């Protein structure tokens, strides 16, 4: 039955090929179901393989299935072989199992996407690569899968995001992963040069004979690879960026499977690490401290994130840190245990967040969520289970596995072990806090999607003030105009009156009858003009008074608005944000949101949520600590781990540590309850901008990559960069004719090349001269 | 040619059978040139077939020679100036294959660009002859003769596209700089002659084995200048600056030949002269080659990243490949030599296949190599995209392609001879390189075709090159043993003093 292992990678491979050929024709949703079936087939074959392995005697449970021997050089060959053992089977079970669920979920999630079938091509391709990574019986085959999953991740993220915005993310992902891959490759060559073999069984078998420097170099170089793939400090940067991809991808690749492959790799070479634990503990201490440091660091960042997926991204980095800590403590069972439970609850949380995002019109800002519990019952119920699992609440899965890791750190003994434990504990507290925060902000409180958020309120106020000020200025101008009009009317009246007086004088001096009649007419006319001017003046005066009143009112309104704005108080924590007097001016987006009605997702999306929720509740059963009989996972993995780990801590210590960690989780949850549910304190005290900014580290690296880093990058091509320009510019201005080529030569380009050659020659000659002297 | 000269001047004994491969190429080229000048309307297909046939003759005679070698062992002819060993025969196959593939690519190219004529094919054959002479040369003078025969033809080839100004420019630049570097080379030969009293490689090696030079300044100076000239030919940093411009400007089929054939000939000389003849002074030249290799790897792989033009990017990537092959040279061991030979063989097919794809994609005018023009190729031309993907995988060194085995071989050889730090740099270059090819793949498979995307067709002869290259790349990637056996046997035997 172990032979069924051949089918495991074959199914997704066939799925990949057939989708390549007919995916477009199948269309939605058939292509998605085909891919799901391929992954489901792999899962079914894994289950059969599992029973096959179980049917064997314990010491025979490491089966190597060789496909063929790949002779690379005359004296060196690599078996293209699968190592089927409890470790790889355990890993395959959850890769294919969770993979199938996420495929199904994606059918619902990707509904309506123009590239629906293409998405599943990459998803199947990913599962295939991941299985090669897991099944490979040597470093090289694992590396093949390692690169394959990396490429799929890159493809799936850039699938949606090809624009310039992601160029920087791409560069960061590139640099960090290249550093990691470099470590992996050098380690492979080192194993080849020192051990003469790169398959895991030989490496683990000969670990005891390696000299300490070689051992340390091998482990640390592999660990560089792990830091890249499993997102450990300082190479974690690419992971939060990768979350820009579609949510199922985040769940499958960037939370449950691919990112754990570093931990898997270290577990595969546990023979090496065991040797280091015995003879070079500083090596394992580096691993443990990088792990706990990453866990702690990422947890602080998660506290202040406002994007629902960013919280989960940093949480993933943090949880991976736990697993690395377990490896550094030499307790591989704990690492794998947490890897499995984490895959359950983190996949659940990611898929849940995807369901929320889907329901909320693709808005990822948690500050706008709230009260979704009633609107999305299945999503919220399952998400809450995931939360309890990650927060370390017994009896949910995460509690057992995390507790085991904390215990293993403590068990290292000495101050070192206690410090590792302590930081792990504080991280657990923070984890409980930020996850509770997320749940409360999303599912509890009032539904406030239609309400403006703080930024939008500010925007509304600004618009309101601007509006009042505009009105004031306008009224002021109108009043000025009215005053001027009135002044003009007064002047006109004056003129009319003078003309009337003049006409009367003319009349009194009239000499004869005829002149009198004429003068009388003029006087009458002037009198009418005066009447008219008087009326006009009166009207202008009224207008002036009215405009003055309006201007005064506008000025008052503006002053009022200002004072309102200055009296604007920050709403008490938890109080609904409103724009108050400025309500009319909230941005249109808010109104749009107010009209949106959140909805529960379709069955393809909720079914996986329910299954994963069940697993998150009962996952702990895999390895309950109470009696040895209940250590199912530990017994299962025994054949794959070269040594048996026994905790030194007494039963009492274990109980105390467990209670302490429950208390720490409780404190974290209570803190979040106080702040985000009961609103007893202002969240701003906790959510520091520097945390939101990820301690500035990410930004600093980006700035470096964009600035000096990019310059350096291009500066290395300095010799060639000016040539690029020369080529492009030169072509346009090129004058046709026989002399042109010569002119080109005289432009200095060729001379600069020749200079390069000369300088190189001088350097070479100088070196050889040194040799002559020697 | 060589035959005639050699007979009139010194009348040494000449084993014509050994010279057959170069005779096929040279005579084939001259005959078709004569034929076309007598009869004007010889169809293009005939010319191409003739050129490919000449290469085929060279390859078949090489296979016969290889078997003869198995029976009789290595020997030399023309007064020890021409060395006949597995090394020379192996590289002859590489160079002749490179010429044949370039000819096949040139066939539709010339028609498309309106450049019909026999000249390109003839020049390719003559240049290939020079390359084979270099592979066979056992004497610095013969080696120089071969080098100049090879180079002269390539200068003209680079400028072959009469209507493309970049092509003219490329030819001119290449010529001026090539002549410049040749002077270094020639002076280096003179110094070596002065130091050892011979230009014959076996004699030089014997001399160095039996005498301890009190003053080795002349010799080392000579080696230094020799390295300059050869590093220029293979495009190694800091003597690489011509490569991007010339690759960019030269007709794409010619670039295929330059990257495969010319590179193979240049490394033939490096391997035979440095790794073998001067193996007694490795401590002197290996550190210099180490620095050159590291520089070449770093500049090649990092500069390639910032390119926005696929052809230019591949030019830099070919620089970085030269850096990898340098690892085989500086290993200065049998293992290194056979790893380098394996690399040269597989790379010749790899790069010819890549250039075959570019020949088609460049479109009329041979100048559209932007990443945008590759967009959506996976949908427009799935087979072409698939072939190109295989080549890019191989260039990136993905396992189960020949590129991986080749890279693995040279790095392992460098590690084996304890040149650790260069090996680490090489691994770095390998991982950086992988990104480049990913960029092209993203364009081809993830992005939508541009609205004005050209309709491309695969002409038959290009299809042959593509198919051959795919088969070779995958076959020797999955079963490296098939080729590795030959590469291991194809060692420089003559100069070991037998």
Interface residues (C-beta under 8 A of the other chain):
Chain A: X70 X71 X72 X73 X74 X76 X140 X141 X143 X144 X147 X151 X154 X155 X158 X159 X162 X174 X178 X181 X182 X185 X186 X189 X192 X193 X713 X714 X716 X717 X719 X720 X721 X723 X724 X727 X730 X731 X734 X736 X740 X741 X744 X745 X749 X750 X752 X753 X754 X756 X757 X759 X760 X761 X763 X764 X765 X767 X768 X769 X771 X772
Chain B: X165 X166 X168 X169 X172 X173 X176 X177 X180 X181 X184 X215 X216 X217 X220 X221 X223 X224 X225 X227 X228 X231 X232 X237 X238 X239 X241 X242 X244 X245 X248 X283 X284 X285 X287 X288 X298 X299 X302 X303 X305 X306 X312 X316 X339 X398 X399 X400 X405 X408 X409 X411 X412 X415 X416 X423 X424 X427 X428 X430 X431 X432 X434 X435 X438 X442 X445 X446 X447 X478 X479 X480 X481 X484 X485 X488
